[in-house]
């Protein structure tokens, strides 16, 4: 039943995904972007916080089973024009 606790957010620009501690579960590239498109997921609430996970958005793909704990928030720092679905709890 833990899958009922999942949340998701669709992003294509810099966004605060979660403001406090959480667990990143998966990143899905919904729409591929240009060369160099990427989503850096940072442990904090801003673009200057440390990068924990990077998902490249040049191709449609699913990055599952991440299970990475973020202590200070989850911030999505987007480069390029790809579209991502971020799943967390």
C-alpha positions in Angstrom: 0.0 0.0 0.0 2.9 2.4 0.1 2.4 3.3 -3.5 -0.7 5.2 -2.4 1.7 7.7 -0.7 3.4 8.8 -4.0 3.1 12.3 -5.4 4.1 13.5 -8.8 4.7 16.8 -10.5 5.1 17.6 -14.2 7.9 20.2 -14.8 9.6 21.9 -17.7 11.2 24.8 -15.9 13.0 25.3 -12.5 10.6 24.3 -9.8 10.5 23.5 -6.1 9.1 20.0 -6.1 8.9 19.5 -2.3 9.8 22.0 0.4 11.0 19.6 3.1 12.4 16.1 3.4 11.3 13.5 1.0 12.3 10.5 -1.1 12.8 10.7 -4.9 11.4 7.5 -6.5 11.5 8.1 -10.3 12.0 10.6 -13.1 10.2 10.1 -16.4 11.1 12.1 -19.5 7.7 12.8 -21.1 8.9 15.0 -24.0 12.4 14.9 -25.2 14.3 18.1 -25.6 17.3 19.5 -27.5 20.9 18.4 -27.0 22.0 19.1 -23.5 18.5 19.1 -21.9 18.7 17.8 -18.3 17.0 17.9 -15.0 19.3 18.2 -11.9 17.5 17.3 -8.7 19.0 19.3 -5.9 18.9 18.6 -2.1 17.4 21.9 -1.0 15.1 24.6 -2.1 17.2 26.5 -4.7 19.4 26.3 -7.7 22.6 26.7 -5.6 22.0 23.5 -3.5 24.0 20.3 -4.1 23.0 18.1 -7.0 21.9 14.5 -6.0 20.5 13.1 -9.2 20.7 14.1 -12.9 18.2 12.9 -15.6 19.1 13.7 -19.2 16.2 14.7 -21.4 17.5 14.2 -24.9 15.4 11.1 -25.3 12.1 9.9 -23.8 13.0 7.5 -20.9 12.1 6.2 -17.5 14.5 6.3 -14.6 12.8 4.1 -11.9 13.8 2.7 -8.5 15.9 5.7 -7.4 14.8 5.8 -3.7 17.1 8.7 -2.9 16.4 10.5 0.3 16.5 14.4 0.2 16.8 16.0 3.7 16.3 19.6 2.8 13.8 19.6 0.0 13.7 18.6 -3.7 14.4 21.3 -6.3 14.3 20.6 -10.0 16.9 22.7 -11.9 16.0 22.4 -15.6 18.3 23.0 -18.5 16.8 22.9 -22.0 13.3 22.2 -23.2 12.4 18.7 -22.2 9.4 17.8 -20.0 9.8 15.6 -16.9 7.5 13.8 -14.5 9.0 13.6 -11.0 7.6 11.0 -8.6 8.4 11.3 -4.9 7.0 10.7 -1.5 
